[in-house]
Structure formats: structure tokens, C-alpha cells
Amino acid sequence: MGGSPMVELATDLTVREVARAAETVLGRSVQVTPDTDIARDLAVDSLALMNIVMELEDRFDLSIPLDRLATVQTVGDLSDLINKLRVKA
């Protein structure tokens, strides 16, 4: 990866929280990596995605703008977005 260990740790922790939020919303166990495609690999539709996002907003105490979600395809994309929003908060 080549990133700093702190950034990689934050990303790993955020990926884990995305997985927990998905499990809460979907009611089933999920295995994710940063490369996991949210729609395809987790079989998440737009309503479930919004519920996952709301769960993550509560967990991280932040607001994820809907227009920023348009670029999110993988768990890593969502994790990166959350980490960027946390830095700005």
C-alpha cells in the first residue's frame, strides 16, 4: 500500500465498522475487504445502502452528503469517504 500505518489502521477500523453496519441492516453476517463491491458482492439495494449510511452516520457522529455517495462503489470507497469527512469534522 505504501500509506502511513495510521492511515491504514484508520481505514481497517472503518472497514470493520462498515461491515458491522451492513450486518445490522442486512441481518446477516458479511465478509468485506476494501475491494468488496457494495451492490454486487453484498447484494445491497439503494434502500439498504441508505440504512447502512444512516447507521454509519450514527456510529461516527457525522453526516454523509448524498451527492458524495454517487462515487461510492466499494467498501474501501465508503471507508475513504468516512475518513475524509472525519478529518474535516
N, C-alpha and C positions, 0 to 999 in steps of 0.2 A: 504494500500500500504506500509506504513512504511518508504517511502523515505522522503528526506528532502522537505519542502514546495517549495524551489526554484527550485529543480529538477522537481517536479510535475507541477509547474507553467510553466516552460520551455517546458515540454512535452505537456501540454494542448495547449499552444500557437502554438507549432509546428504542433500538430494535426489539429488545426484550419487552419493553412497555407496549410497543405496537402489537406484539404477539399476545400479550395479556389482554389488551383492549379488544382485539379480534376474538379471542376466546370467550370473553364476557359477552360480546354482542352475538356471536355465532352459536354460542352454547356448545362448543366442541373444542377439542384440543387442536392446535395448529403448530406446525413446524415452519419457521421462517428464517430466511437469511436476508441480507440486504438486497439480494438479487431476486427475491420472491416477487412475482407479478401479482399484485393485489387482486385484480379482477379474475385473471385466468387461473392462477395457482390456488387461490383461497376461495374461489367461486363467490366473490363478493359483488353484489349489485350496488347501484348508486345509493339506495336507501341504507343498506348495511354499512357502506362506506361512511355515510354521514353520521350514523350512530357510532362508528368507531372513532371518527374525528371528534364527536362530542365527548366521548369517553376520554380521549387523549387531552382535549382542552381542559377537562376537569382535573385530570391527573397532573398536568403540567402547569395549570393555572395560567393559561394563555388562550388567545383567540386565533384560530387559523382562518385567514381570509379565503372565501370560496374561490376567488379568481386564482389564488396560488395553487389550489388543488388541481387545476386543469393540467399542470405539468407533472403531477404525481402519478407514476405508474407502478413503481416497485416499493417495497418496504423501505429500501435504502433512500429512495426519493422522499418518502414521508418522514423518515428519520432526519434526513438533512434539513428539510423544511422546518421541522420542530426545533432542531438545534439552532438554526439561524434565527428563528423567532425568539428563542430563549435568550440569545445573546443580546438582542435588541431590547428585550423587556427590562 
